[in-house]
Amino acid sequence: MNAVTGLLLRSFLILTCMGLSSWAAEPNPGSGTVTVTINDPHAKVVAGATVSVLKWTGNWKQVLQRRTTDSAGKVTLDSLPIDTNLAVHVSSAAHANTMHKLVFATPIVQEMTVIVAPPATGAIKIVDPDGKPIPGAMIQRLEITDRNEVLNYIRSADAGSLGFDLQPSDSQGRLTLPPLPDGARLKVVLLHPDWRPAQIEDLIVADQTLATVTMQPGVRLSVDLLDVNGQPQALDPQQAEIRMIEFQSEKRDGSVQHRFTIRDNQIQFTVCPLQYDRLIIQMDDYFVTPNLMHAAELPSPELDFTSGVEKTIRLNVRPKVRATGKVIDADGKPMAGVAMFSSIDALSAQWPAIDPAADLPQQTRWLTEMRRKWSSGGDAETDADGNYEIQLAAGSARVECIQMGYFCRPEFVEFEASATGTVVPTFKLHPVPVLRGVVNDSGGKPVAGAMVRMRSTGRGDAEPCGMTDDAGAFELKMTRIPYRLNAEGLVDNVSVVAMDVKRNLGGISTVDVTDSAATNQMVITVGPQPVDWIFQPQPDLPAIDPTWIASWTQQVEQGRSLYTAGMPGMTPPNLATGTWLNSPAKSLDDFRGQFVLLDFWFIGCGPCVRDQPTVKTAHQLFTDLGCTVIAVHRTGSTPDEVRDYANANGMTYPIVVDDANGTITDQYRKLGVVGFPSYILIGPDGTIVHNDATMMPPSLRRFKLERIYQAIRQAAVAE
């Protein structure tokens, strides 16, 4: 599928399946410098350690050549990208390999200390339900929390490049772990061709057998790899990376993410008797299509294993071919660093077409047809001359570019890719306009301190918001023009809503974002409005598709059955186990008598970053009206790292950092917080007022400002 379709499908899956978002934060311009000190557990410096910087882009990639610590155990790493997806990797002859998150939110110079520990080589005993040893069990993921109190994920696909040698269990069922930091907390996720995935957690690394794991029978899955003519493709013994994800269980313990060797033109492994949500197969030199995805409104029977009957899925394999192109700005100058995405023919004609008479939301119908037509191709980034090279498959293809702060028309180009190479037409990018204007009352007087935000019928990015100055003026900077919800292309007409929350005034206006003159001189007139005005049908918004309401109702009912602890009126966990920043509070009990917006986020979460302006505005607008914003950071970063990030990004409201065991994350998962960002609004009595996982839209994710305003006004009316 193309980038727009992929973005929409990903959004749809996150909402309907309540899965984790995998979007990364866009890097900022500039560069950073960090001085790293390497110490052992006794605070002695470690000289001669090798230090490198890695960036997560779906895999770990080195962004800085390895450097060595001096006699004081220090090394300076400079010219680093301003990015929230970096990590420092440390290796030393006398110590276990160690990784530590490195966060640059602004171009700054910082210092950090990394503790490295002696290696310990533990082992796990793998047995079947009868207690017999299972040879050939493999590690698909390690989750390590070392003395730095940082959680690191080591996938099998990345283990070798990170210095971890993962070996299968031997004939006695003994699986020897790679050398890991002595005393680290450990979770191990296992895989076997003949047994369903298994995991064990809360282990402490030591030179001994740490635990015994019993693997259970599962459902055998065979994936046949065929050429475009439906014949077996000769691929032995190449490898393919399987990403088979399920969102049903709280910890996704049935998911499979591993590299398998192709034998007899087939991949075979065992899964759990579950409804899986995604199957994506990647190879170095071939595309495997189609990508299979399942959601309530986009069912994929191929991923349903609940019957326990073994299954064969037939997918197409095509060689990757090369295409080249160029991106320029409106003045014809080359643009560097532009993200390029492609789609290739999914070759999924065997999927049944949608019944024209079916009672489906328009968006679901469109997304389903797009899924039948397209699968993801390669991606790329333009160089200093604006040029790029991208991988496609021969046949129907399309390429699109996405750059923060810019848009292009057309949004994509579609063509026939050649097996011998293709030149893609040049893309021309235009800057996204800034929305400027004033807010006046009905008498024509400027309104200072009014909340102003953009909203649209599209999807694809957070909608900018801000406050008017003393002259009633506002400026809203869009990072992107939203994508259409039910079709391809961009949304030209957007709305700008203004609210004076203290005087209960509101108003709305529309503008064509491609009209530079109109976007520079907006005037919004506000007047008295009823409590629910902001959620009533407005002239600028189309009528809601009734089938879409029915679809949402079904999804919310599913959420209510899964997350009973997150229903309105329930009392949420009190956050007492976390580390509190920017506040003397110790738990939610300290905020009784106030509304509380819980913002669940983490450093490196792209959607969280794009949502921060609305969270900050909520803090600015509603603190004096009796609503406190609390940002809840999931496990994976230390309190000091979160404090530094918050200071650099102007997050002055209370923050709670989950402990290294993920206590808060686990507690709130039971309430439906399984994706990031997520939001829960708590009332003055300490119970849940709104939870997106268990309640109908409008959601806090998109309408948090309006939801809080409505709750405050309703409470005032009730008094």
N, C-alpha and C positions, 0 to 999 in steps of 0.2 A: 504494500500500500504506500501511497505517497506520504510526505511528512504531515500534511494537513489531516489526511485520513488517519494516519497513525496517531497523531495528537488527539484527535477526537475519540478514536477507539480506546486509547489509553485512558482518557478522561472518563469515558463511559464505563470501562471495566473497573476503574477505581471506585466509581460511585456505586455500581451495581454489585460488584464482588467485594468491595471494601478492601482493596488490596493496597500494597505499598506502592507509593509513587517512586519511579526510578529516574525521574528527570534530574539532571544535574544543574547546579547553579552556573549561569554564564560567567566566564571570567571577566574581571574588570581590567581596564588598561593600567599600565604602570608595572613596576616590579618591586620586589621586596627582598630584604636581607635578613638572615637569621644566623645568630651565633649559637652553635649547639655544644653543650658540655656533656660528655659521656662519663657517667660514674658507675661504679659497681654498687652492690647493696650496702656496702660499708662506707659509702660516700668517698671512696678513693677514686681518683681520676683514672681513666682508661686511655692510655696513649696507643697510637697505631691502629685504632679502630677504623674500619671503612664505613663511610657515610655517603648515602646517595638520596636523592629526592625523586619520588614517584608521583604520578598523577593518575587518578582513577578516571577512565573513559569507557568503562565497561570491562576493561582489563587494566592492570597496572602497567604503566609505561614510564620509563626513566626520562626525566626532564633535565637532569643535571648530572654531569660526569662524576664518578665516585671521587671522594676526597678523603683524606686521612687526618685523624686527630693528632694534634701536636703533643708535646710533653706535658702540657697542662690539661690534656683531654679535651681540647677545644678545636672546633673547625668552623670557619665562616662560609656560609652558603649564600651567594648573591645572585642577582639577576633572576630571581624566581618569579614566576607568574603570580599575579594577584588572583588567588583562586581558593575555594573552600574544599577542594578535593585532592589535596596534597598529603603526602606522608613522608616522614624521614625513615629510611631503612638503615639499620646499623648491624654490622657483622664484625665479629672479633674472634680470634682463634680460641680464646679461653671462655667465651660466652656464647649463649644462644642467640640466634638471629632475633632481632627486635624491630618492631615498627611503632611509630608514634605519629598521630595526626598532627599535621601542620596547617594552620589556618591563617591566610592572609585576606582580611576583609578590606584593607586599605594599604597603599604603598608605605609601609613602615619598616623600621628596623626593630627586630625583637630578639630576645634570648630565650632559650629553652634548655632544660636539662633532661636527658634520657637516662634511665637506669637500666643497665644490662645485668643479667643474672647468669650464673653458671648453668650449663646445659644439664638437663636430666632426660633420660630415655625411658619412658614408661611403656606399658603395654596394656592391651585390652584382650580379653578372652572372648571369642565369638563362638556361640553355640546355637543349635537349633532347639525347638521346643522339647526335644527328648534329651537335651544335654549333650548331644554329639557335636564335636568340633566342626566348624564351617571354614574350609579354606577358601581363599579368593575374595574375601570381603574387602572392600576398598573404602578409603576415606573420601567423601565428596566435599566435606567442609570441616574446618577447625575454627572454633571461636575461642580466642585466647584473651584473657584479661591478666596482664602481667603486673609487676610492681609499680608501673606508671599509672595504674588504674585506668588504662585505655583498652577498650574492646577492639580487637582486630579480627577480621574475617579472612581466613586463608582458604580459598577455593582450590580444588584439585587442578583446575585449569591454569592457575597462577603459581602453584606451589613451587615448581621447579625454578622459575625465574626469581623467586623470593628466597631460594636457598633451602627449601624444605623438600626432602626426599620421602615421598609417600609410597609405602610398600603395602601390598595386600597381605591378608592373614595367611599363615603357613598351614601345613597339613594338620597341625595340632590346634588350629583355630587361633593361634597367637598372632595378634596384629601389633607389631612394634611401631610405636610412634616415632616421628623424627625428633631429634634433640630440640627441646622446648625449654623456656625459662623455668628454672627450678622454683616450685611454689606457686606458679601461675594457676589461675582457675581456668578450667577447660570444658568445652562442650565439643563432642565429636559426632558428626553426622555420617552415617555409614550407608553403603550401597553394595548390592550383590546382584549378579545376573539372575539368580534363582530365588531371591528372597526380597521381600518388600523393604523399603528404606527404614532405617532405625536410627535412633540417636540416644546419647547419654550425656548428661550434663552435671555440673557441680563437682567435677573431678579436680583434684589438686595434683599438679605434675610432680612426679617423683620417680626415682629409679626402682620401680617395682610394677607388678601387675596392679593396675588401678581399679579394674572392675570387670565384670562379666556381662556381656550383652547377649540377649536372646533375640534372634531374628525370627520373624514370623512369615508364613507363606503369604504370597500376594497373587497378583494377576500378571500373567506373562504377556508382554507386548512385543510384537515384531513390526519393524518398519522396513518395508520393501522400498528400495531406491531404484526408480525406473527412469529411462530416458524419455524424450518427448514423444517417442513412438510406443511407449508403454512396455518397452523391453528392459530387462535387468541391465543396469549400468555397471560396467566393470570398474570397481573402486577399491577392491581389496588390495592391501590392508590399510587403507587410509583411515584417518580418524575423523569423527564428527562430534561436535559438542552439543549435547542435549540440554535444553532448558524446558523442563516440564513442570509447570507451577500449579499448585492448588491453593485456594484461599479458604477452604472449609474449616480446617483445624486451626486452633489459635496460634500455633507455632509453625504451621506449614510443614509438619514433619513428614508429609508424603511427597514433597517436591523432589525432583531429580535434576541436578545440575552437574554434569560430568562429561568427560570425553570418553567415547567408546570407539573401539576398533571395529571397522566394518569387515564382516566375514560373510562370504557367499552373497555379496550385494545386499546385505541386510544388517540391521542393528537390532539386537535383542536385549531386553532388560525386563525387570519386574517392578510393578507399581502397586500402590495400595488400591483397595476396592472403593474408589472415590470418584466424584465428578471433578476432573481436572479442568483448569481454566485456560491453559496456554501450552502449546507445544511448538517450540522453535528449534530448528536444527541448523547449525552453522558449520561450514567447512572452509578450509583455506582456499581452495581453488574452484569450488562449485557453490551454486545457490540451490537450496532445497526448498521447494514450494509445494503447496501453499503453507503459510503460517496458520496454524489452527488456534482459534480462540473461542472461548465459550463465555456467555453471559446469559442472564435470564431472557433477554430479548434478542440475543444473538446466539442461539444454541448451536453446539457442535457435538452431535451424537458420537463422533469418533473419540471424544475425550471422556465418555461416560463409561466407567469401569465398575459401577456399583453392583452389577450382576455377578461379578467375580469370574466371568467367562473370558478366556484369553482372546486377544484381538490382534488383527493385522491391519496396519495402516499403510496405504500405498501413496508415496509422494514422488514428485518429479525432481530430477537432478539435471542441472545444466551448467556448462562451464562458464566461468566468469570472463567477461570481455571488457575491453578498455574503452572509455569515452572521455573526451577532454572538452573543456570550455573555459569561459572567462566571465568575470563579473566586474562591472564598472559602476561608477556613481553617475548622478544626473549630469555632471559636467564631462563625462567620458573618461575620468581618471580611474585607474585600477583600484580595486578594493581588496585588501588583504584580510585574512582571518574570517571570511564568510563561511558559514556552515552550509554544506550542500548535501541534499538528501535525494534518494532515487527510489523509484518503484519499478518492478518488473511484472510481466504478465504472470498471474498466479497459476495459470493452467488448471483452474478449478471448475471447468465446465461441467464436471460430473456432479457438482453440487446442484441440488434442485433450485430452480428460480423461485422467487417469492410469488405466491398466489396473489394476483392483482386484487382479489376480493378480500384478502386477509385484513383483519382489523388491527393494523400496526401503526404506531406513531411514524410520522414522516421521517424523523431522524433515523429510527431503527431500520426502516425500509431502505433508506439511502446508504447507511453504513453497511448493511448486509450486502447490498449490490456491490459496493466498493470492495468489500472483503472478498467477494467472489472474483473480482476482476484483478486486484493488485496484491502483491506481496512486497515486503521490504527488499530493496536492493542495497547497494553499497552507500557509504557516505564519505565525505571528503571535506577539505578546508582549502580555501584559496591561499596562494602564496603571495609574496610581496608584489608580484606583477598582476595579481588578480586571476591567475590561472589555477586550474584544478584538474585532477584526474580522478575519475570515479569508476567503480566496477558495476557492470550491468550484466544481464543475460541477453543473448541475441533474441530479437523479437520486439514486441511492444514494450515501450519503456517511457518513463517520464522523470524529469529532474526538476527540483525546486530548491531555491536558496532561502535561508532564514538568517537575518541579521538583526540583532536588537537595535531598535531605533530607526529601522528602515522598512520599506515595503516595495514591491515591484508589481507591475502589470505587464503581461499576464503573470500570475503567481507561479506557474509552472509551464514547462514545455513538454509536449508529448511527441514521440517519434518512434521510428523503427531502428533499433540498435543493430549494428552490423557485427558479425563475428570477427571482422578484420579491423574494427575500430570505428568510432563515430565522433564527429565534432558537434557539440551541442550549441545551439544558438546563444549568443551573448545575453546575459541578464543585465538590466539597468536598474539600479536601486535608487529610490527617492527617500528623503528623510520623512519620518513620521511627524506630522504637524503637532505643535503644542497648542492646547486648548486654552485660550485666554478670554477673559471677560470680567463682568461685574455682576454682583448680586444687589438688587434694589428691593425695597419694600414697595407696597402698593402706592405709596406717596412719592416714589421716585428717589427716596433717600437710600444711600449705600448702607448695606448691612455688614458690619464687621463681625468676625469670628464665626461666620456661618460655615458649616460643613458643605463641601462641594465634591461630588464624585461623578465619574463617568459610568454609564452602564449601557449594555447593548444586548441584542438578541443572539450574539455570537458566543464563541468559546475560544480558548487558546491562551489567555493571559489574564493576570489580575487587572482589575480596572482601577485606574489612578484616582486618588482622592487628595484633598487638601483643605485648607482653611482660607477664608477671605481675610485680607489685611484691613487696616483701619479705613481704607478708602473703598472697601467692599470688593476689591479686585482679587482675582484668583488666576492661577496658572496650573494646568494639569499636563504632565508629561507622560505620554503613552510610550511604552516600549515597543508595542506592536499594534497594528490594526487587527481587531478580532476576526476570526474566521466565521463564516456562516455556519449555523447550527445544522441545517438540513440539506446543504448543498455545498458545492465547491466555491471557492472565491472568498473575498473579503467583505466585511460589513461596511458599507459606505456611511450609512446614517447611524449615529449614536446619540444617546441622550446624556444630558448633564443635569443632575439632580442637586438642588440646594436646600439645606435645612438649617434653620436657626433653632437649635434644640432647646434653648432656654426660653424662647418666646413662642415656641410651637408654631413656627412659620415654615412653609415649604413651597417649592415651585420646581418646574421642570422645563427644559428646552431641548430642542434637537438641532443637530448640525451635521452637514456632510463633511467628513474628515478629509476628503480630497479637495475641498474648496479652501485654499489657504487664506483667503480674505475673510470668509465666514468664521473660521476657527480662531481668528485673531480679535474678533469684536463681538463676542457673545454677551447677551444681556438676559439675566434670569430674574423674573419678578416673583417674590415670595409673598404669601399671605397665610392667614389662619387655615389650618387643615385638621380634619378629624384624626383620631388615633391611628386608624388603619389605612390612612390615605396612601402611604408609600407602597402598600402591597395591593392596592386596588388597581383594576385595569386602567391604563393610561393611554392617551391618544397616540403616544409614540411607540407603543408596544402592540404586537399582533395578539389576537385571541389565542389562548392556550389550547393546544390540540387535546381534545378529550381523551384520546387513546394514550397520550403521553401521561395524563393524570392517572389513568388506570395502570399504566406501567409502573409509575412511581409508587402507587398504592401497593402493588404487589411486592416491590422491592422493600418498602418500609415494613410491610407485614413480615417479610423474611427477617429483616433486621430486628424486629421486636421479638421474634421467636428465638433468635440467636443471642441477643444481648438484653435479657430481661433486667439485668442490673443497671442498664443505661436508660431505662424508661423514665419519662417525666414523673416527678414526685419521689424518685429514689434518691438516697443520700450517697454521693460518690465517695471514694477513698479520700482520706484527708491530707495526703501528700506529706505525712510526717516523717517519712524515711529519707526524703531528699535533702539536698543542701540548698538553703535559701540564700539568694543574692538580692541586693537592692531593697531589703526589707528586714525588719526585726521579727517578722512572723515566723512561726514554726510549723503551722499547719493551716488547713482551710478553716478550722474552728476560729482562728483569729479574725476572720472576715465575716462572721455572722452579722446580720443586719444590713449587708450590702449585696448588690448583684456582683457576680464574679464571672468574667470570661476566661476560661481556660484555653490557652493556645498551645497545642502540642506540636513541637517542631524539633529540628536538630540542625546543627551546623553542616552545611553541604547540601541541604535540601533546597533545590531550585524553586519549587512552588512556595516553600516557606519564605524564602527571600522575597519573592514577588508579592506575597501577601503582607509583608511587614508594614508597608505604608498604611494599610487599613487598620492593622493592629495598633500602630502608634497613634493613629487618629482617634481610635476608640479610647485609648488612654487619655489623650489630650481633651477629648470632648466630654467624656462621661465621668471622670474621676470626681469632679465637684458635684455631680448629680447622683452619686452613690453607686458607682460601678467600678470595680478594680480589675485590671487586666493582669493575669498571671501567666507567664510563659513557662511551659513545662518541657524541659529538654530531656529527650530520651537518653538512655544509657549509651556510652560510646565516647564521651568527652569528659575531661576532668572539670571540676568547678572553676579552676583557674583559667582553663581554655575558654569556657563559656563566658566568664567574667570579662576576659580580654576582648572577645568577640562583641559582647554586649556594649562595652565601652566604646569600641570603634564604630559601632553602628547606632549609637544613640538610643539603646534600649534601656530606659531609665525605670521602667516598671518592675514589679517583683518577678523574679525568675526562680524556678525550682529545678535543680539538676538531679536527675535520677541517679541512684547508686550504681556501683559496678555490677551488681546482681540483676539490675533491671526490675527492681521491685515495683516501682510505680508503673513502668511500661506494661508489666504483666497484669497488674491490677486493673488498669484502664483498658487493656485489651478486652476484658470481659464486658466492658461497657460499649464496645464497638470502635475503640480507637485503634485501628489497624492500618491506617494510612496517614501520611503527613503532607501538609498540615491538617489537623482535625481540631474541632472546637466544641466545647460544651459550655452552655450558659447556666449558671447556678443562681438561684434566687436568694433573697435575704434570709429565708428560713433554712438555708443550707441544702436544699434539694434541687434536683435538675429541672430547669425550665425548658431548655431546648437542647437536643442532641441530634445532630444530623443523621446518625446511624439508625435512629429509631423514630424519627419524625418527618413529616412531609415538608417539602420545600415551601417557601423560600428558605434556603440553607444559611447557616451561620458562615459557612465557607465563603459564600458570595455576597451575602447581605447582612453581615455581622453588625454593621453600623445601624441599619434599619431595625434589625431584630432587637438590639439593646435599647434603642430609642423607644420602640413599641412597648417593650417590657416595662421600662421606667414609667412611661405615660400611663399604661394600664394600671400599674401599682398605685400611681398617684390618684387616678380616678377612683380606684377601689377604696382608697382611704376617705 
